[in-house]
Amino acid sequence: MAWKEWFNISRHMASCSQALKDTNRLLREEIEQRREAQARVASLARFPDENRNPVLRLNAMGELLYANPASALLLAQWADNKQAPQHWQLKVDSALATGRVHEEELWLDSRCLLLSLTPIPDAGYANVYGIDITDRKRYEAELEQRNRLDTLTGLVNRQVLDDRITQALCEARVRQHSVAVIVLDLENFRLINGMLGHQGGDQVLRALAQRLVTHVDNNATPSRLDGDTFAVLLPLSPEADDLASQASQWLSQLQAPMAVEDQTLECQIVAGIAVGPEDADNAGNLLRHAHLAANRARQLRQRYHFFIEELNTSVRQRHQRLQALKAALANEELILHYQLQHDAHGQVCGAEALMRWPQPDGSMVSPGDFIPLAESSGMIIPLGNLALNQACIQAAAWREAGWPLRIAVNLGAEHFIDSSLIDTITELLHRHDLPPGSLEVEITESTLMENTGIAQEQIKTLNCLGVDVALDDFGTGHTSMAYLRDLPAQRLKLDRQFVQGLPENRHNRAICHAMITLGHELGMCVLAEGVEDQVEMDALRDMGCDEFQGFLLARPQASQDIALPEATTSTLP
């Protein structure tokens, strides 16, 4: 019995010991949890004081019950740092009555705070929490600024300009004066982009914007409207003569040579001027009329042009003509006529392809009318491709008939900087089974001047294909002799203005003689254009001119009207 009692007592004591250990562990955990809870309470109690943003408490009377240290700058704005200003008291009353949170933005020195007034109706007070939103406000301001400015040039954008024109027109009506808007169009920007790429083009636009800012008056608003168009608002327009003089001065300053990527460029810019409220009584129409005036300046090859009401009629007609041209191009209604070229022995040696646009009444639209329209509307490359294709078709037909003539096609500046030109010509020659010598590409002096580097590379590639290149209108512009020396062209064409009056006109005689000699020394064949008189013909032949083209020999004709093999054996008169 004694042994059993001892065993039971021992087992009971062990059980009690374990229970004590478990209780002790639970007590320690409870103590630790209470310590953590007390620490959290203490931390929460310290939160308003440690917060770097303002935290306040106001009673229903607007009296300050609590303010943390970060509220000092806010309290400094109050006349009484124990009593909220009147408008705050009203907000507390409203918040406690409605239970709604009130928010207000407040700038303190360089910081912007969003103050949220949160009511605690049961307690009869409201807490005010401040959040620093300075960075957000600055970002919003920068975003708003970017929305008002052109990101590339820093000039105001179209939206801002419209607003300022509207405001200026309102003031002009009240004060009985005029407002002027001058639109400045960069005519050769596509060519500049083709030469320098988009990055170089952007440099040009930034440089023009800087020149504009430098030279316009302080009260003027320079703006960039779109890719290559700028505008200037003059809220107080001078008299017409002074306005024209000012526009002319700006054009001279903007067109001064500039160096971009190791190249020296001259921008070609025209200006259109519209005056309000005489020309238009709202911003949209005033800008539109200035655009119309700029287009007229371009058409007339003037530096600037004032808007006149007739331009509205003109633009409607232009739009109709443009739509008709698009349809004619899509339907391949434009055709080629050919003017034969003769060598010094009277043999037909080639033909120049000349685009014609037939009308339903049998008349023809002059190329001088529709070629500029195609250039200004982005259709010049499709038009040139149509001419190349039709010329190749005709060359193949004549070749099959035993008349292997070369056909010359004049391509515009945009075509010469088009990266697909070489592929287009190669594909056409292959499609129509033509030797490369069947096609000649003409480049004008102005195209060469605007795109010297690109033109030289394209011409070299054409020569590698076996396609000849002719330099048209040489001597009518400002081509450097160095350009002519380095240009791998096979034919030099004398312009009609130098042929007229031979041989009596001694100046023209000297120019023709010099150019023929120069062309021969550079290994080029020389062709005289616009030969209309037998005397001119004899004079040019005596000077050693190689080939001739003009009404004396043949007028431009449709291919079906050109006589076949007899023309190849006709002798010169």
Buried (B, 14 or more C-beta within 10 A) or exposed (E): EEEEEEEEEEEEEEEEEEEEEEEEEEEEEEEEEEEEEEEEEEEEEEEBEEBEBBBBBBBBEBBBEBBBEBBEEBBEEEEEBEBBEEEBBEBBBBBBEEEEEBEBEEEBEEBBBBBBBBBEEEEEBBBBBBEBBEEEBEEEEEEEEEEEBBEBBEBBBBEBBBBBBEBBBEEBEEEEEBBBBBBBBBBBBBBBBBBBEEEBBBBBBBBBBEBBEEBBEEEBBBBBBEEBBBBBBBBBBEEEEEBBEBBEEBBEBBBEEBEBEEEEBEBBBBBBBBBBBEBBEBBEBBBBBBBBBBBBBBBEEEBBBBBBEEBBEBBEEBEEBBEBBBEBBEEEBBBBBBBBBBBBEBBBBBBBBBBBBBEEEEEEBEBEEBBEBBBBEEBBBBBBBBBBBBBBBBBBEBBEEEBBBBBBBBBBBBBBBBEEBBEBBBBBBEEBEBEBBBBBBBBBBBBBBBBBEBBBBBBEBBBEEEBBBBBBBBBBEEBEEEBBEEBBBBBBBBBBBBBBBBBEBEEBBEBBBEBBEBBBEBEBBBBBBBBEBEEBBBBBBEBEBBBBBBEBBBEBBEBEEBEEEEBBEBEBE
